[in-house]
């Protein structure tokens, strides 16, 4: 599924992976979320509800541009730097294409399905 993210007024494209957790995330769209910085590697935001992790893919090391769900906290993460390790609770939902450095200063994101 193709997504459009508006990050502090700038649009970027993203692609959602084909897994059950990503499909559950898509059911929440459109979303507008306030972002907070976490460890100078990612922007995080609380979701309106926890996502299903049934059948979720194995943990993977987050890379710049990854859109992810951190199951233990129930939040979404947008990575602008790599995480350096995999975490069993991190589920990669998709990927942001283009300028991921803009995420480092982002404070708000709107996520919607792309036409």
N, C-alpha and C positions, 0 to 999 in steps of 0.2 A: 504494500500500500504506500502511495506517495503522500507525503505530508508537506505542509507549508508552515514554517516557524517564522514568527515576527519577533525579533529580538531587539528590544529598545527601538522599535520603529523600522528596523532593517529586515527585509525578507530573505530567508534562506530555505532551500529545499532539503528534505530529508526523506529517508525511506524506512518504513517499518518492516521488521523481520516477520516471517511467517511462523509464529509460535503462539501457543495459547495465551501466554502472559501479554504478548504484544497485542493480540486481538482484544483482550480484556481492556488494555490501555486505550485502544482505538474506540471502544464503546463509551469512553468518558469524553471524547472530543466533541466540540471544541473546548479548549481549556485556556484560561489566562492565569498565569502563576507568577507570584513574586519569587525572585531567586535570591539565595544566600550563598556566599562562598564557603567552600569546605576544603580545607588543606591546600589551598592554592592550586587545585587540580580540577575541580568540578564545581558546578553550580547546582544546588539542590533546591527542591520545593516539595512541600507536602501535597499529596493528592487528596481528592475528596473522599476516597475510600481505598482500602487495600486491594491489590490485584490478586487474581488467582495465580498460584505458582504450580498448579497441577500440570505435569508434563513439561515443566520449564527446562530449557537447555542447561547443560553443565556450565559451571562458572567459567568465566573467561577474564583475562586481563583487559581492563578498559583502555581504549586508545583515544587520542584526541578525536572528537567528533561523535563519540558513542553517546547514544541516548539509552539510559539504563534505568532499571528499577532495583532499589535496594530493599529486599523483602523484610529484613529484620526491623527496619524503621518505617517501611511502607511509603518511602518517598521516591521521587524521580530524580535522576541525575543527568546533567549534560556535561560531558568531560571536555575540557579545553587543553588538558595535559594528560599523559598516560598515568595510570594508577601505580604501575610498577609491580603489581602482584594481583593474583586472582583472589576473589573472595567468594566463598560458597553462597553468600546471600545476594550477590550481584548478578542480575539477569539483564543481558544486553537486549534491548527492545528494538533498536534500529540505529541508523547512522545519519548524521547531519553532513551535508555536502557543502563544500565551499569554505568560507572564512570562519574557522573555528576559534581564531584568536579573539574575535569580537565577544565570544562568550566570557572571557576573562573579566570584562567590565560590565557584563549584562546585569540588569536588575529586574527585568520583567520579560516574560515570553508568552506569546499566544501560539498555541499549537492547534492546527486544524487539518482536515483532510484536503488534499489538493484536488482541484477539478480535473 
